[in-house]
Amino acid sequence: MRAQFVLSEIGVGLRRNLTMTIAVVVSVALSLALAGASLLVRDQVNSMKGYWYDKVEVSIYFCTKADQKASPQCASGAATDQQIKDVKTQLDSMTQLVQSSTFESSQDAFKRWKDTNPDNPLIQAVGPEAMPQSWRVKLNDPTRYDVIQSAFAGKAGVKSVEDQRKILENLFGLLNGLQTAAFVIMVLMLFVALLLIVNTVRVSAFSRRRETGIMRLVGASNFYVQMPFIAEAAFAALLGAVLASGLLLAGHYFVQNFLAQRVQFIQFIGLSSVLQVIPLLVVIGMAMAGIAAFFTLRKYLKV
């Protein structure tokens, strides 16, 4: 098949159905942009988990005098030096789980609290004795927090065992929710794009029924008759994929040049992640359009 003929037929089809072609391009672009955004959000969540989980600590808080009446597990009063040492000894024996452990005194905890809450009016009302002593434990595998919890919760002198991972899980839950929402909208948009592609191919085939009739009379093969329509749909999808890629690159520019400067505690994924997604979007868009056009033509273009 001559390339010149195929290109001329694509041009004819696009001109005759310009409005519907634009609708196909826009719908494909939006659906593929959402697909790419969903994949990038997944990569961002995985990147953040790897970055933040590596910094997560488990805190083993000890009883203070003030906890004697407020907390049942501290009924015997403030933790003794021996009880604190016993916890350290047990932590040192858990070499396969515990990476390191750092002791934080009441004075250190109070200073850290003042540094992070400089405008809190309670600073003048409380002193270091109100802050519990603790062991800040870093784990080799942060997901095995439950082992530390079961080993030290209820131990003599221990008030509570807290895992910083719970704070992060709320954030990751929100990001996973956004990813799911983007995926659902993407599926709906892809379905709309498929309907538009099918309808566009049907209209294009009907408007060129005279040309295809002549081609059948002179013995043209199925492939020769159908190829211009399939190429037309694939070309419209390609334009949509290019537009979707532009939207993703624009989104990356916004994140790196505006959002990253204002939200510095998050390590955003780089341009390489976006560039890895773009070829996949092009393949998905063109394959979806080509397959939809092929099966539509089998039904509505009898050759």
C-alpha positions in Angstrom: 0.0 0.0 0.0 1.4 3.4 -1.0 2.1 5.7 1.9 1.0 8.7 -0.1 -2.5 7.2 -0.6 -2.8 6.4 3.2 -1.8 9.9 4.1 -4.2 11.5 1.7 -7.0 9.4 3.0 -6.2 10.3 6.6 -6.3 14.0 5.6 -9.6 13.5 3.9 -11.1 11.8 6.9 -9.8 14.3 9.3 -11.2 17.2 7.3 -14.6 15.7 6.8 -15.0 14.9 10.5 -13.0 17.7 12.0 -15.4 18.4 15.0 -15.5 14.7 16.0 -11.8 14.3 15.5 -11.1 17.2 17.9 -13.5 15.6 20.4 -11.6 12.3 20.1 -8.2 14.1 20.5 -9.4 15.9 23.6 -11.0 12.9 25.2 -8.0 10.7 24.5 -5.7 13.4 25.9 -7.6 13.8 29.1 -8.0 10.1 29.7 -4.3 9.4 29.0 -3.2 12.4 31.1 -5.2 10.9 34.0 -3.7 7.5 33.3 -0.2 9.1 33.4 -1.0 11.1 36.6 -2.3 7.9 38.3 1.0 6.1 37.5 3.1 9.1 38.6 1.1 9.3 41.9 1.8 5.6 42.5 5.5 6.3 41.9 5.4 9.3 44.2 3.7 7.3 47.0 6.3 4.5 46.7 9.1 7.1 46.7 7.8 8.8 49.8 7.3 5.5 51.6 10.9 4.5 50.9 12.1 7.9 52.0 10.0 8.5 55.1 9.8 4.9 56.4 13.5 4.9 56.5 13.4 7.8 59.0 10.5 6.5 61.1 11.3 5.8 64.7 9.4 4.0 67.5 9.3 5.8 70.8 9.2 3.9 74.1 7.9 6.4 76.7 8.5 5.9 80.4 6.2 6.9 83.3 6.6 10.2 85.1 5.4 11.2 88.5 2.4 13.0 86.9 1.3 9.7 85.3 0.9 7.8 88.5 -2.7 8.7 88.9 -3.6 9.4 85.2 -2.3 6.1 83.7 -3.0 2.6 85.1 0.2 1.2 83.7 2.1 3.9 85.8 0.5 3.1 89.1 3.9 2.3 90.7 5.2 5.8 89.9 7.9 7.2 87.7 10.2 4.7 85.9 13.4 3.9 87.7 16.9 4.0 86.2 17.0 0.2 86.4 13.8 -0.1 84.5 15.2 2.2 81.8 18.4 0.1 81.6 16.4 -3.1 81.4 14.6 -1.8 78.3 17.9 -0.8 76.7 19.3 -4.3 77.5 16.3 -5.9 75.8 16.6 -3.6 72.8 20.3 -4.5 72.4 19.4 -8.1 72.3 17.0 -7.6 69.3 19.9 -7.1 66.8 17.9 -8.4 63.8 15.1 -5.9 64.3 16.6 -2.9 66.0 19.1 -0.8 63.9 19.8 1.8 66.7 18.3 3.3 69.9 18.8 6.8 71.3 17.9 7.8 74.8 16.0 11.1 75.2 16.0 12.6 78.7 13.2 14.8 80.1 15.4 17.9 79.5 16.1 16.9 75.9 12.4 16.2 75.2 11.4 19.6 76.8 14.0 21.4 74.7 12.8 19.7 71.5 9.2 20.5 72.3 10.1 24.2 72.9 11.9 24.4 69.6 9.0 22.9 67.7 6.4 25.0 69.6 8.0 28.3 70.3 4.7 30.2 70.6 2.9 27.7 72.8 1.7 29.5 76.0 2.2 26.2 78.0 6.0 26.6 77.8 5.8 28.9 80.8 3.5 26.7 82.8 5.3 23.4 82.5 8.9 22.3 83.1 11.2 19.4 81.9 9.7 17.1 84.6 6.4 17.0 82.7 8.1 15.4 79.7 8.6 11.6 79.7 12.0 10.0 79.2 12.1 7.7 76.2 14.1 5.4 74.0 13.8 6.5 70.3 14.3 3.2 68.3 15.1 3.0 64.6 14.1 -0.4 63.1 15.7 -2.3 60.2 12.1 -3.0 59.0 9.7 -0.2 60.1 6.7 -2.4 59.2 7.6 -4.8 62.1 6.6 -2.2 64.7 4.2 -4.7 66.3 7.1 -6.8 67.6 8.3 -3.8 69.6 4.8 -3.0 70.7 4.2 -6.5 72.0 7.7 -6.7 73.6 7.5 -3.5 75.6 3.9 -2.4 76.1 2.9 -3.2 79.7 6.5 -3.6 80.8 7.4 -2.2 84.2 8.0 1.6 83.9 6.8 1.9 80.3 3.9 4.2 79.7 3.4 3.7 76.0 5.0 2.6 72.7 4.2 4.9 69.8 5.0 4.4 66.1 5.5 7.5 63.9 4.4 5.4 60.9 0.8 5.9 61.9 1.1 9.7 61.2 2.5 9.0 57.7 -0.2 6.4 56.9 -2.8 9.1 56.9 -0.9 11.0 54.3 -0.3 7.9 52.2 -3.9 7.0 52.6 -4.9 10.3 51.1 -2.5 9.9 48.2 -3.7 6.4 47.5 -7.2 7.7 47.5 -6.3 10.4 44.9 -4.6 7.7 42.8 -7.8 5.5 43.0 -9.9 8.5 42.0 -7.7 9.3 39.1 -7.8 5.7 38.0 -11.6 5.6 38.1 -12.0 8.9 36.2 -9.4 7.6 33.7 -11.4 4.4 33.0 -14.6 6.5 32.4 -12.7 8.9 30.1 -11.2 6.0 28.2 -14.7 4.5 27.7 -15.9 7.9 26.4 -12.9 8.1 24.1 -13.7 4.6 22.8 -17.3 5.5 22.0 -16.1 8.7 20.2 -13.6 6.7 18.2 -16.2 4.1 17.2 -18.7 6.7 16.2 -16.1 8.7 14.3 -15.0 5.7 12.4 -18.6 4.8 11.6 -19.3 8.3 10.3 -16.1 8.4 8.3 -16.9 5.0 6.7 -20.4 6.1 5.8 -19.2 9.4 4.3 -16.7 7.5 2.1 -19.0 4.6 1.2 -18.8 5.5 -2.5 -14.9 5.4 -2.5 -14.9 2.1 -0.6 -17.6 0.7 -3.0 -15.4 1.4 -5.9 -12.4 -0.1 -4.2 -14.4 -3.3 -3.6 -15.4 -3.4 -7.2 -11.8 -3.3 -8.4 -10.9 -6.2 -6.0 -9.2 -4.3 -3.2 -8.4 -6.4 -0.1 -9.9 -5.9 3.3 -6.7 -4.6 4.6 -6.3 -2.0 1.8 -9.9 -0.7 2.4 -9.7 -0.7 6.2 -6.2 0.7 6.7 -6.9 4.4 6.0 -9.7 4.4 8.7 -7.5 2.6 11.2 -4.6 4.9 10.5 -6.9 7.9 10.9 -8.1 6.8 14.3 -4.5 6.0 15.4 -3.3 9.4 14.2 -6.1 11.2 16.2 -5.1 9.1 19.2 -1.4 10.0 18.7 -2.3 13.7 18.8 -4.2 13.0 22.0 -1.2 11.2 23.5 1.1 14.2 22.5 -1.3 16.6 24.2 -1.5 14.3 27.3 2.3 14.3 27.4 2.4 18.0 27.2 0.0 18.2 30.2 2.1 15.9 32.2 5.3 17.9 31.4 3.5 21.1 32.4 2.4 19.4 35.6 6.0 18.4 36.3 7.2 21.9 35.7 4.7 23.3 38.2 5.6 20.7 40.8 9.4 21.3 40.5 9.4 25.1 40.1 6.5 26.1 42.5 5.3 23.3 44.7 8.7 21.8 45.6 9.9 25.2 46.8 7.0 25.5 49.2 6.7 21.9 50.3 10.4 21.1 51.0 9.8 18.1 53.3 8.6 16.0 50.3 11.0 14.5 47.8 9.1 14.8 44.5 9.8 12.4 41.7 12.0 13.7 38.8 11.6 14.2 35.1 12.8 10.7 34.3 9.7 9.2 35.8 7.5 11.4 33.5 9.6 10.5 30.5 9.2 6.8 31.3 5.4 7.2 31.3 5.1 9.1 28.1 6.0 6.3 25.6 3.5 4.0 27.4 0.7 6.6 27.0 1.5 6.8 23.2 1.4 3.0 22.8 -1.9 2.7 24.8 -3.6 5.5 22.9 -2.7 4.3 19.5 -3.3 0.7 20.2 -6.7 1.5 21.8 -7.7 3.5 18.8 -6.5 1.0 16.2 -8.1 -2.0 17.8 -11.4 -0.1 18.3 -11.4 1.0 14.7 -10.6 -2.5 13.4 -13.5 -4.2 15.2 -15.8 -1.3 14.3 -15.0 -1.7 10.6 -15.5 -5.4 10.7 -19.1 -4.7 11.6 -20.0 -1.5 9.7 -17.7 -1.9 6.7 -18.5 -5.2 5.0 -15.8 -6.0 2.5 
